[in-house]
Amino acid sequence: MEKTLFDLLIWVWISVAVIIFIVLLFVTAPFGRHSKRSWGLTIPDRLGWLMMEIPAPLIFLLLVATGSAPKTLTVWIITGLYLAHYTNRAIIYPLRIRTRGKEMPLVVAIMAVFSNFANAGFLGYYTGTMQTQYNAAWLTDPRFIAGLLIFLSGMVINLTSDEKLIHLRKKKSNGYQIPHGGLFEKVSCPNFLGEIIEWGGYAILCWSLPALSFFVWTFGILVPRALSHYRCYRSHFNDYPPERKAVLPFIL
């Protein structure tokens, strides 16, 4: 009964992600370069990033640590991969980006907090309590090995792309420049592509419905955001490379 209800809640949550994906194709989320004060009270970008992202690793770790499932090496590796991403996203990345004078609407941060609570809650509860397959043998399962390689590849793409953007912003006192080098020659947002690949790999190595749900949410949020970035680049730069796509090389 518990698993049936748990799975039903996740399918509902996946349905919400699909609806939000469709909405975001027509409504640009107002933060970052698309921030709008018309969305109400704003807070500093750095505070917003911390507020949005820090609940995810804390909730995930708490649910794993207090859950009833055995705390195997496999469980801690799966947990460690999740925490590695969010340590960077919640703490390291916000401290490195140029945020002076930049703000985001508080309502956007609150919505992100809610989605991170839900995603981390489903993933953490499953990993800490409901799963039964994360034993030593899972580390040699083809799904775990393939998923881990995909996850690490996506992480490298995400981190190296972020690095290029951070250095590009440091060279420019205001406004934006056209990024070059690496996957930036193929897509406008390889940092988003890397994160999508990461969580696709995570869904494979975990082989669970909550991990699939998180991948759907990642795709549903980042693809429309990449399309918004792409349109912004094209409208601001007459010499923007016409062969570049938004987020999926040669496709979209």
C-alpha positions in Angstrom: 0.0 0.0 0.0 2.8 2.4 0.9 4.6 1.8 -2.4 1.4 2.2 -4.4 0.7 5.6 -2.8 4.3 6.6 -3.1 4.3 5.8 -6.8 1.0 7.5 -7.4 2.3 10.7 -5.8 5.4 10.7 -8.0 3.3 10.2 -11.2 1.2 13.2 -10.1 4.5 15.1 -9.6 5.7 14.1 -13.0 2.4 15.4 -14.5 3.0 18.7 -12.8 6.5 18.9 -14.4 5.0 18.3 -17.8 2.4 21.1 -17.3 5.1 23.5 -16.0 7.3 22.6 -19.0 4.5 23.6 -21.4 3.8 26.8 -19.5 7.5 27.8 -19.5 7.6 27.4 -23.3 5.4 30.5 -23.4 6.3 32.3 -20.1 10.0 33.1 -19.3 11.0 32.4 -15.7 12.0 35.9 -14.4 15.4 35.4 -12.9 19.0 35.8 -14.0 19.1 37.8 -17.2 15.3 37.6 -17.5 14.6 39.0 -14.0 11.6 41.3 -13.8 10.7 43.5 -10.8 7.1 43.3 -11.9 7.0 39.9 -10.1 7.1 41.6 -6.8 9.6 41.8 -3.9 13.2 40.9 -5.0 16.2 39.5 -3.1 19.9 39.5 -3.9 20.8 36.8 -6.4 23.4 35.1 -4.1 20.9 34.8 -1.3 18.3 33.5 -3.8 20.6 30.8 -5.0 21.4 29.6 -1.5 17.7 29.8 -0.5 16.6 27.8 -3.6 19.3 25.1 -3.6 20.4 24.4 0.0 17.2 22.5 1.0 17.9 19.8 -1.6 21.1 18.3 -0.1 19.9 18.8 3.5 16.6 17.0 3.0 18.1 14.2 0.9 20.9 13.5 3.5 18.4 13.7 6.4 16.0 11.2 4.8 18.8 8.8 3.9 20.5 9.0 7.3 17.2 8.4 9.2 15.6 5.9 6.8 15.1 2.3 7.6 16.9 0.7 4.7 20.4 -0.7 5.2 23.1 2.0 4.8 25.2 0.2 2.2 28.2 1.5 0.3 26.0 1.8 -2.7 23.5 4.0 -0.8 26.3 6.3 0.2 27.7 6.5 -3.3 24.3 7.4 -4.7 23.9 10.0 -1.9 27.4 11.3 -2.4 26.8 12.0 -6.1 23.7 14.0 -5.3 25.5 15.9 -2.6 28.5 16.6 -4.8 26.2 18.4 -7.4 24.3 20.4 -4.8 27.4 21.4 -2.8 28.6 23.1 -5.9 25.1 24.5 -6.9 24.1 25.7 -3.5 27.4 27.0 -2.1 30.4 27.1 -4.4 28.7 28.4 -7.6 26.8 31.3 -5.9 30.0 32.5 -4.3 31.9 32.6 -7.6 29.4 34.3 -9.9 29.3 38.1 -10.3 26.1 39.1 -8.5 26.6 42.7 -7.5 23.4 44.6 -8.0 21.6 41.6 -9.4 18.3 40.4 -7.8 15.6 37.8 -8.3 11.9 37.8 -7.4 11.3 36.3 -4.0 8.3 34.4 -5.4 10.6 32.6 -7.9 12.9 31.5 -5.1 10.0 30.2 -3.0 8.7 28.2 -6.0 12.1 26.7 -6.4 12.3 25.8 -2.7 9.0 24.0 -3.0 10.1 21.9 -6.0 13.5 21.1 -4.4 11.7 20.0 -1.2 9.5 17.6 -3.2 12.2 16.2 -5.5 14.8 15.8 -2.7 12.0 14.3 -0.5 11.0 11.7 -3.0 14.6 10.8 -3.8 15.8 10.8 -0.2 12.9 8.7 1.1 13.2 6.2 -1.6 17.0 5.9 -1.2 16.9 5.8 2.6 13.8 3.7 3.2 12.0 2.1 0.2 14.7 0.8 -2.0 15.8 -2.9 -1.8 18.3 -3.2 -4.7 21.1 -0.9 -3.5 23.4 -3.7 -2.2 27.0 -4.4 -3.2 26.0 -6.2 -6.3 24.3 -3.1 -7.7 27.8 -1.5 -8.1 28.6 -4.0 -10.9 25.1 -3.8 -12.5 25.4 -2.5 -16.1 22.7 0.1 -15.3 24.8 1.5 -12.4 28.0 1.6 -14.4 26.5 3.2 -17.5 24.5 5.7 -15.5 27.6 6.6 -13.4 29.6 7.3 -16.6 26.8 9.4 -18.0 26.4 11.3 -14.8 30.1 12.1 -14.5 30.2 13.1 -18.2 27.3 15.5 -17.6 28.9 16.9 -14.5 32.2 17.7 -16.4 30.2 19.4 -19.1 28.2 21.4 -16.6 31.2 22.5 -14.5 33.5 23.4 -17.5 30.7 25.4 -19.1 30.0 27.2 -15.9 33.7 28.0 -15.6 33.7 29.6 -19.1 30.7 31.7 -18.3 32.1 32.9 -14.9 35.4 34.0 -16.5 33.5 35.6 -19.4 31.5 37.7 -17.0 34.6 38.7 -15.1 36.1 40.2 -18.3 33.0 42.3 -18.9 31.9 45.0 -16.5 28.3 45.0 -17.8 26.1 43.3 -20.3 26.7 39.9 -22.0 29.2 38.5 -24.5 28.9 35.6 -26.9 30.6 32.5 -25.3 33.0 30.5 -27.4 34.9 27.3 -27.1 33.9 23.7 -26.3 30.2 22.9 -26.6 29.4 26.6 -26.7 30.2 26.2 -30.5 27.2 23.8 -30.7 24.7 25.1 -28.2 23.9 28.3 -26.4 23.6 26.6 -23.0 26.0 23.6 -22.6 25.8 24.1 -18.8 22.1 23.2 -19.0 22.9 20.3 -21.4 25.4 19.0 -18.9 22.9 19.1 -16.0 20.3 17.3 -18.1 22.9 14.6 -18.9 23.8 14.4 -15.3 20.3 13.7 -14.0 19.6 11.4 -17.0 22.6 9.3 -15.9 21.4 9.5 -12.3 18.0 8.2 -13.3 19.8 5.2 -14.9 22.2 4.4 -12.1 19.4 4.7 -9.5 16.9 2.9 -11.7 14.0 4.3 -9.7 10.8 6.3 -10.3 11.8 9.2 -8.1 15.1 9.5 -10.1 13.2 9.4 -13.3 10.8 12.1 -12.0 13.8 14.3 -11.1 15.2 14.0 -14.6 11.8 15.0 -16.1 11.7 18.0 -13.8 15.3 19.0 -14.8 14.5 18.6 -18.5 11.2 20.5 -18.1 12.8 23.5 -16.4 16.1 23.8 -18.2 15.0 23.3 -21.8 12.5 26.2 -21.8 15.2 28.3 -20.0 17.8 27.4 -22.6 15.3 28.5 -25.4 14.8 31.8 -23.6 18.6 32.3 -23.4 18.9 31.4 -27.1 16.3 34.0 -28.1 18.0 36.6 -25.9 21.4 35.9 -27.6 19.9 36.1 -31.0 18.1 39.4 -30.3 21.1 41.1 -28.8 23.9 40.0 -31.2 23.5 40.3 -34.9 26.6 38.2 -35.4 25.4 35.3 -33.2 26.5 32.0 -34.8 23.5 30.8 -36.8 24.5 27.1 -36.6 24.2 27.0 -32.8 21.2 25.4 -31.2 19.7 26.2 -27.8 20.5 23.1 -25.7 20.5 19.9 -27.7 23.3 19.8 -30.4 21.9 19.6 -34.0 18.3 19.2 -32.6 16.9 22.1 -30.5 
